[in-house]
Amino acid sequence: METSLRSCFTVVLMVLLLSAGHLQQAEAQSRCDSVQLSWCLQSIVSNMPPSQECCRRFRTQQACLCRETRDPTFGGYLRHPGARRVATACGVRFPRCN
């Protein structure tokens, strides 16, 4: 009886942990807003250094960058070499996207 109770507890714990991870990922994706990156467009397409506001917004979208590179509106800007320069200047690690 104790073994089955322990097994049941283990299964419940695993389900809760997996659910929590899924919820965190869904929450991060729900905060993705490519419009936030519009604050950086001038810096991306020119040699202007990014503003503090650009960097703040770029950092809030860091988890979304791969998704945003596929966005029909802003994806082209994020694939532009200037986007990596802005990311570096803002201290954001630009992910390798598949």
C-alpha positions, 0 to 999 in steps of 0.5 A: 500500500505504501509503495502504491501511495508513493508511486501515485505521489510521484506521478502527481508531482511529475504532472504538476512540474510539467504543467508548471513548465508549460504554463511558464512557456505559455505566459512568456509567449503571451507577452510577445508583442512585436510592436515593442520592437518598433522602438528599435527600428531606427537603430536597427537600420542605421548606425545610431546607438539604441536608446535606453527605452529601445534596450528596455523593450528589446530585453522584454522581448528576448524570449520572443525573438525567434518567434518574431523573426518569422513575423511578417511585419518585423521579421525582416528587421530582426533578420537585418544585421543591425538587429544583432548589433542592437541586441549586443549593445543592449546586452541581449543574447540573440538566440540561434533560431531554427 
